[in-house]
Amino acid sequence: RRGGPSSLKCALEAARGEPGEYALGGLADDFRVERMQGNRLYEHAGVQYVGGELIIRVFGSEK
């Protein structure tokens, strides 16, 4: 389901914060998903899932 309340998209949007707010709970200025790689089957607790690795660039300045 695309964009549902428990989707990765919603989690990333929440981590980004509202316009004008810092991302990741104030730990970064912003971030951007660069790419997804390593698409394969992953197993957790005996259940297989299709997944991949997200490469995320985080932007910030020293505080």
N, C-alpha and C positions, 0 to 999 in steps of 0.2 A: 504494500500500500504506500503510495507516494505522499509524503508530507503528513502522515498521520501523527497523532500526539506522541507516540513512542518511536518515531522515526529518527534516523541519524540526522536528517535535515533539520528537524525541530531542535535536536540537541545542540547542533552546531550554531543555529541561530540564537539559541538561548545563551550559549557560551560567548557569543559575540557581543551581547548586550544591546541596549537601546542606542539609537543615534546620539552621539556626543558622550557616551559612556565608554570606559575602558573595557577591553575584552578579558575573558578568563578571570572574572571576579576582581578586576583591577590589576592583574599581573602583566598585562600586555596592552599596547595601543590598539592592535588589530591582529587578525590572522587571515590567511587565505589557503584554501585547499588547492594544492598544486597539481596533484594527480592521484590516481588510484592504481595500485599495482599488486601483483601477487595473487590474482584471483584464483581461488581454489576451494576445495572442501576443507573445513575445519571441524574438529570434533570437540565437543564440550559435554561432559557428564553423559557420555554414551550417545549423544545426538549429533548428527552431522548437519553443518550449516554451510551455505555458500558465503564466502567472505573475501575480503581483500585488505590490503594495507593502504592507509591514507597517508600521503606525504603532505604535511601542513607547515607552511612558513609562518612564523610568529614575528610580529613587528613590535618593537618597543625601544625605549630609551632608558639610559641609566637614571635612576631616581635618587 
